[in-house]
Amino acid sequence: EPEVTQTPSHQVTQMGQEVILRCVPISNHLYFYWYRQILGQKVEFLVSFYNNEISEKSEIFDDQFSVERPDGSNFTLKIRSTKLEDSAMYFCASRSTGGQGYTFGSGTRLTVV
Amino acid sequence: AQSVTQLGSHVSVSEGALVLLRCNYSSSVPPYLFWYVQYPNQGLQLLLKYTSAATLVKGINGFEAEFKKSETSFHLTKPSAHMSDAAEYFCAVSAMDSSYKLIFGSGTRLLVRP
């Protein structure tokens, strides 16, 4: 069964550093997402991406965040100047047309120290 | 705007007992609804989804959920709990806009007693 692949599975970074979280969505999917889950809390929407541009972003997704699809397969989330409160599990997801066919990756656990 | 409410942050059942996890949604249009399970330190696994076909949806691991429009509910059930069912369960609704983003409930932690 096709999978969404996320790397790395764990990342530790110092406060103020930039991190890039990587995702390889399912190849024939057209819509891509990043979600965040702070430890012990619910999963929160960050951003959706379609046709090489952001289609929607949440209030969490401020200027320190950016997304990119640099080639035909990768989808990245960049966090500039990380803060302690950015520590969370970050999930990538992709879907085909319609709202039904969501697939999540296994997540990247980001720890900012 | 869509929203999801999960009643009970923790539910404890005995092994072999009925599992009932509650989810109520708010949506101005017929929604797509999902249940995900998350085991400790792992990702989100889809249990089942409702996409306007049959109102009783069967999922993996013996779980099922019934969409009740009149009650705006999508409760998750399993006839007989197993120790391996202990996990966090999230109900989610798909926003019926161009992004189809998922809006998650706050989750219910299921504890299974031997």
Boltz contact constraints between the chains, C-beta under 6 A:
constraints:
  - contact:
      token1: [A, 42]
      token2: [B, 104]
      max_distance: 6.0
  - contact:
      token1: [A, 42]
      token2: [B, 106]
      max_distance: 6.0
  - contact:
      token1: [A, 42]
      token2: [B, 107]
      max_distance: 6.0
  - contact:
      token1: [A, 43]
      token2: [B, 104]
      max_distance: 6.0
  - contact:
      token1: [A, 45]
      token2: [B, 101]
      max_distance: 6.0
  - contact:
      token1: [A, 48]
      token2: [B, 99]
      max_distance: 6.0
  - contact:
      token1: [A, 48]
      token2: [B, 101]
      max_distance: 6.0
  - contact:
      token1: [A, 55]
      token2: [B, 98]
      max_distance: 6.0
  - contact:
      token1: [A, 55]
      token2: [B, 99]
      max_distance: 6.0
  - contact:
      token1: [A, 56]
      token2: [B, 99]
      max_distance: 6.0
  - contact:
      token1: [A, 99]
      token2: [B, 32]
      max_distance: 6.0
  - contact:
      token1: [A, 99]
      token2: [B, 94]
      max_distance: 6.0
  - contact:
      token1: [A, 99]
      token2: [B, 100]
      max_distance: 6.0
  - contact:
      token1: [A, 100]
      token2: [B, 51]
      max_distance: 6.0
  - contact:
      token1: [A, 104]
      token2: [B, 43]
      max_distance: 6.0
  - contact:
      token1: [A, 104]
      token2: [B, 44]
      max_distance: 6.0
  - contact:
      token1: [A, 106]
      token2: [B, 43]
      max_distance: 6.0
  - contact:
      token1: [A, 107]
      token2: [B, 43]
      max_distance: 6.0
